[in-house]
Amino acid sequence: DTDRALVLLEEYCKKLRKPEEQQLKKAIRKVMGIFKSSLFQALLGSFKKKATRHGTTSHTSSPAVLACDVLGCPKG
């Protein structure tokens, strides 16, 4: 799901070309860097293991879903 979120964020960044959009583009790139970091991946893995143990796995909180919520991606 993190990979999907990164793809969506990258696609969105490509559309940000106006000067007034550059601050948003910079912020999105920071988020992408966080998603790619080993610390984030380790925390995400730990969260998934804990959620699985407790039977509370949910796709609604995945990075890709969150990115779609922010970017307004089409459902499907």
N, C-alpha and C positions, 0 to 999 in steps of 0.2 A: 504494500500500500504506500509506503514511503516513496518508492520508485515512481509510482503513478502520480503522486503529489508533486514530485520534482518535475516530471514531464509536463504536467499542467501548469506549474509555475513558470517553467521555461517558455512554454508557448505563450503565456500571458505576457511575460517580459518582452518578447519579440514584438508585441503589439504596442508597447509603450515607447513612442518615438518623440512625442511633443516635449518641449523643454519643461513644461510644468509637470510632466509625468516622471521626470527623472528621479525625483526624491522617492516616489513610490517604487520605482524600479530598483533603486538602491536598497530599499527596505526589503523588498522581495528577495533580492540576491542574498541578503543577510540571512533571511529565513532558510533559503536553500542551503546556505553554508552550514547552518545549524542542523538541518535534516541530514546532511552528508557526514556530519561529525561522528566520530567513533563514540563519544560520550552519549549523544542522542540515541544512536543505534543500541548502545548497551542499556540505556534506560528503557527504551522501547521494548527490547527483548525481555527485560526484567518485568516490566508491566504486563506483557503478554503472558509470561509464565505464571505470574500471580493471578491474573484474571482467569486463566485456564484452570488453575487449581481451585478457584472459588466458583467456577462455573458461570462467570460473568463476562464472557467474551462478547464483544459487540462490534459490529462494523461501523456503527454510526460515529464512533470517535476516531476512526482511522485517519491518518494524515491526508490521504487522497480525498476522503469525504469532506474533511475540514477545508481543504483547498478549494474544492468545488463549491462549498457553501460561500466562501469568501469571494470567489471569482465568478460565481453565477453560471457554473457549467450546466449544460443540458443533462437532464436525468435520462438514464437508460443504460 
